[in-house]
Amino acid sequence: MRMISRLHRLGAAALLAVLYSGCGGSENVDTVPVTGVVTVDGKAIEGATVTFTLAEGSGKAASGTTDDEGKFSLQTYVADDGAAIGKHNVTISKVGGGNSVPSSDPDEMEKAPMESPIAEKYGNVETSELTETVTKDGKNHFEFKLSK
């Protein structure tokens, strides 16, 4: 009986060791608040996804969605926690056409253009060419004035 009890304890300890080892390397990095505005040809873009990805090293990307005024706030782990400190490649994308409300008529939906109001190049980290540096003590408010 004593032997079985020891085996249970050893098994539990081994299980915990495996579980903890699986958590290694996913440590959260410090973040700072990041906000901004996205416009295309001077017009605020609602519903665009803004993503900041560290240019060097590794870390979780931060992202946010623009409101009806084109404003966004980034999140890495929890709402409004911002992005990691450092230089970031920035992508901005939006699926579908502009700020209009889609029709509920199936025939109209089929005819509706699905073209994004944001140029496709901004949605790809390889072609975006948008970069920003997030600093520990900086304002970290970025305005992206894009052209279609």
C-alpha positions as CSV (number, residue, x, y, z in Angstrom):
1,M,0.0,0.0,0.0
2,R,2.8,2.3,0.9
3,M,4.5,1.6,-2.5
4,I,1.3,2.6,-4.4
5,S,1.0,5.8,-2.5
6,R,4.6,6.7,-3.5
7,L,3.9,5.9,-7.1
8,H,0.9,8.2,-7.0
9,R,3.0,11.0,-5.6
10,L,5.8,10.4,-8.2
11,G,3.2,10.3,-11.0
12,A,1.6,13.5,-9.8
13,A,5.0,15.2,-9.6
14,A,6.0,14.0,-13.1
15,L,2.7,15.3,-14.5
16,L,3.2,18.7,-12.9
17,A,6.8,18.8,-14.3
18,V,5.5,18.1,-17.8
19,L,2.7,20.7,-17.5
20,Y,5.1,23.4,-16.2
21,S,7.7,22.6,-18.9
22,G,5.0,23.2,-21.5
23,C,4.5,26.7,-20.2
24,G,8.2,27.7,-20.7
25,G,9.0,30.4,-23.3
26,S,5.6,31.9,-23.3
27,E,6.3,34.6,-20.7
28,N,4.5,37.8,-21.3
29,V,6.6,40.8,-22.2
30,D,6.0,44.3,-20.8
31,T,3.6,46.4,-22.8
32,V,2.7,50.1,-22.9
33,P,-0.5,51.7,-24.1
34,V,-0.6,52.5,-27.9
35,T,-3.4,54.5,-29.6
36,G,-3.8,56.0,-33.0
37,V,-6.0,57.0,-36.0
38,V,-6.3,55.6,-39.5
39,T,-7.5,57.7,-42.4
40,V,-7.5,57.0,-46.1
41,D,-7.5,60.0,-48.4
42,G,-8.6,62.1,-45.4
43,K,-11.5,59.9,-44.4
44,A,-11.7,58.0,-41.1
45,I,-11.9,54.2,-41.7
46,E,-14.2,52.2,-39.4
47,G,-13.6,48.5,-38.8
48,A,-9.9,48.3,-40.0
49,T,-7.5,46.0,-38.2
50,V,-4.3,47.6,-37.1
51,T,-1.4,45.1,-36.2
52,F,2.0,45.9,-34.7
53,T,4.5,43.1,-35.0
54,L,8.0,43.4,-33.5
55,A,10.6,44.0,-36.2
56,E,13.3,42.2,-34.3
57,G,13.1,39.3,-31.9
58,S,10.0,37.5,-31.1
59,G,6.9,38.4,-29.2
60,K,3.2,38.4,-29.5
61,A,1.7,40.9,-32.0
62,A,-0.6,43.6,-30.8
63,S,-3.8,44.5,-32.6
64,G,-6.8,46.7,-32.5
65,T,-9.9,47.7,-34.6
66,T,-10.7,51.2,-35.6
67,D,-14.0,52.9,-34.5
68,D,-16.2,55.2,-36.6
69,E,-13.7,58.0,-36.1
70,G,-10.8,55.8,-37.3
71,K,-9.4,55.6,-33.7
72,F,-7.8,52.4,-32.3
73,S,-6.2,51.2,-29.1
74,L,-3.9,48.2,-29.2
75,Q,-4.2,44.9,-27.2
76,T,-1.5,42.3,-26.8
77,Y,-2.8,40.2,-23.8
78,V,-5.8,42.2,-22.4
79,A,-7.9,45.1,-23.6
80,D,-5.9,48.4,-24.1
81,D,-2.6,47.0,-22.6
82,G,-0.8,48.2,-25.8
83,A,2.2,46.8,-27.5
84,A,5.8,45.7,-26.6
85,I,8.5,48.3,-26.5
86,G,10.6,48.4,-29.7
87,K,10.4,48.9,-33.4
88,H,7.3,47.4,-35.1
89,N,6.2,46.6,-38.6
90,V,2.6,47.8,-39.0
91,T,-0.1,46.3,-41.1
92,I,-3.6,47.8,-41.6
93,S,-6.4,46.0,-43.4
94,K,-10.1,45.9,-43.8
95,V,-12.3,43.4,-45.6
96,G,-15.2,44.8,-47.6
97,G,-16.1,48.1,-48.9
98,G,-15.9,51.3,-46.9
99,N,-18.2,52.5,-44.2
100,S,-21.5,51.7,-45.9
101,V,-24.1,49.4,-44.3
102,P,-24.6,46.3,-46.3
103,S,-27.9,45.5,-47.9
104,S,-30.0,42.6,-46.6
105,D,-31.2,41.9,-50.1
106,P,-29.3,38.8,-51.4
107,D,-29.3,40.1,-55.0
108,E,-27.8,43.5,-53.8
109,M,-25.3,41.7,-51.6
110,E,-24.1,39.7,-54.7
111,K,-23.6,42.9,-56.7
112,A,-21.9,44.9,-53.8
113,P,-18.2,45.4,-54.3
114,M,-16.0,43.7,-51.8
115,E,-13.1,46.0,-52.5
116,S,-11.3,47.3,-49.4
117,P,-11.0,51.1,-48.8
118,I,-7.4,50.4,-47.8
119,A,-4.8,49.5,-50.4
120,E,-3.8,45.8,-50.3
121,K,-0.1,46.5,-49.7
122,Y,-0.8,47.9,-46.2
123,G,-2.3,44.5,-45.1
124,N,0.9,42.5,-45.7
125,V,3.9,42.8,-43.5
126,E,6.2,42.2,-46.5
127,T,4.8,45.1,-48.5
128,S,3.3,47.5,-45.9
129,E,6.5,49.6,-45.4
130,L,4.7,51.1,-42.3
131,T,6.9,51.1,-39.2
132,E,6.6,52.7,-35.8
133,T,8.7,52.6,-32.6
134,V,6.9,52.1,-29.3
135,T,8.8,53.7,-26.4
136,K,8.6,53.2,-22.7
137,D,8.1,56.9,-21.9
138,G,6.7,58.1,-25.2
139,K,3.3,59.3,-26.2
140,N,2.8,56.2,-28.4
141,H,0.0,57.8,-30.4
142,F,0.3,57.1,-34.2
143,E,-1.6,58.6,-37.1
144,F,-1.7,56.6,-40.3
145,K,-2.7,58.9,-43.2
146,L,-3.0,56.4,-46.1
147,S,-3.8,56.8,-49.8
148,K,-5.9,54.4,-51.8
